[in-house]
Amino acid sequence: MADRFAYAGPISLRGLAWLGRCGLASLGFGLASLACATTPLGAQPADLARGRDQFLQGGTVYANECATCHGARGEGLASAPAILGAGALPEYPRTAGAGDPTITDPQLIQIAAQTRPQGAAWRDPFRNARDLFTFTTTHLPKSRASALKEADYWSVTSYLLAVQGASLPPGGVDPANAGSIPIPKR
């Protein structure tokens, strides 16, 4: 086995050309990987600014009540999923059946097990603003649910959708229009 790595003599020009191509390809892959590693998760600053400009109250409630678990950019922290940015708020849950592996809170796992039929996805699909509002008011935030008013949930729903790029009416999402406002696909 040691003979495999022994010096075999000078390298040919053909070998240098191959090594050069592979080396450059590796360098390119390494730089691409580095670029991906520095791409921030969650919403981009311009998207957050758009959301705050349109729904300041929702942005304030989000910062005070949601960012602790979901992150300032909605990137998801610890066991809370990403809720802003690319890939956030998917129509169907990322996992089906046994539940979301990112949920580690025993109380949430127990609630999900008691409220969903065997083999069902851990949550209903997010098709429109009403689905998002219903999920939010039913599941979040665990510790401060009584402190939030229905208007706070509607303002956060409007803010989340504005950050995601939804076209919203000037007054935002409310019970009368929530079913007609789709969740943007990003």
Secondary structure, DSSP 8 states (H G I E B T S, - for coil): -GGGGS--S---HHHHHHHHHHHHHHHHHHHHHHHHHTS-SS--HHHHHHHHHH-HHHHHHIIIIIHHHH-TTS---TTS---SSTT-S-SS-SS-SS--TT---HHHHHHHHHHS-TT--SS----BHHHHHHHHHHHS-TTTGGG--HHHHHHHHHHHHHHTT----TT---TTTGGG-B----
